[in-house]
Amino acid sequence: MDNVQSDNTSSILDRVLSQKQTQEIEHFNPVEVVTTLLKSLPTREEDILRRRHALNGEDAQTLEMIGAYYKVTRERVRQIATGAIGKLRKLHGVHELLQPVADAITTVLDQHGGVMREEMFLQQLLGVNDTHAGYRACTLFLMEFLLADRCKRFQENPSYWPAWQSVTAPVHLVADTITEAVRILEARQTPIKLQELLQEIGKTAFAQEHRFQLTDNAISAYIDVSTVLARNPYDEYGLVAWGSIVPKRMNDKIHLVLQKAKKPLHFNEITRLINEAKFDHRTAYAPTVHNELILNKEYVLIGRGIYALQEWGFQPGVVADILVTTLQKAGRPMRRDELVQEVLKQRVVKRNTIHLALTNRSKFTKLPTGEYTLANVPSA
């Protein structure tokens, strides 16, 4: 009975905390906070901070650009900006004003293991306002200059995307989590869905040792920070170096589209699917796709403009080649309807096309029984 009461109490507490966290994020308004803070500054200092840090929702300006506008040196602009930020930090009541902002930021980071890629973090924190440049700029400004006691930029090196961490984040787990993910994927040599990757990582001794910290959200966030790992348009994870994850060549894109379709497609349809997937900023054109299909042996033409992957078991060649192979494998004469059915498994053609191919006497002989066999190969 005590356990039931304990579970119920825990459940109620979780709901209350979740509701509180949701309210913190919903009421998060960085633009309003920054506007209130900047009102305490002289007009020029406010304007310089807005220009320098894109707080008006426009592009950030360089020290040179601002200096030219105010007819002062870039060093003077830097001094004014630094001094203005110093004033904001010492402003009476600044901690109370920033508290809701700090709570919302800490909540989102803590929900994801304390470390998040900047883009993912802003999406989670700002929600529908994420596309508003002013919201993004104001959030980053507050985090960078006024909330150093709560958060800071994560390690900046080529192994990681720009990211943020809470000051209490278990940052030592990030690199080890990524290492486990890479090891699993290299062993698989094929992309996998996130849930499956999470399950595989969860089975490791490393994850078991840190099971209270390595929640699914934390592992997902750590993977997202890595520049070595990525997700393709089909929500599969793998190594960035894999063409199935970040397809760079047209051949990679065609192969991936056919793999996902799991059926032969016309080259126009392949082109459409490549453009819908938005692998990159480049547009695919049907003639380019068709040329790649023609030139690459891993694709088999099985009908008018329809291509399949050879790895699916499709045999290259014309209809007569399919008939020859079918008779060779059978090792016996075959009826016409049998041959037609076998060819239709390999080609999208009309029956009459197959009937016509069987009239080739240099390749096929029709027996008195009505069955077909391979013609005798003439002696050299």
PyMOL commands that set and color helices and strands:
alter all, ss='L'
color gray80, all
select helices_A, chain A and resi 2-26+30-38+43-52+63-70+74-89+94-111+118-131+133-145+172-188+194-202+205-209+216-225+250-261+267-277+286-295+310-312+319-330+336-344+351-357
alter helices_A, ss='H'
color red, helices_A
select strands_A, chain A and resi 115-117+151-153+163-166+192-193+229-231+236-239+265-266+299-303+306-309+364-366+372-374
alter strands_A, ss='S'
color yellow, strands_A
deselect
rebuild
show_as cartoon
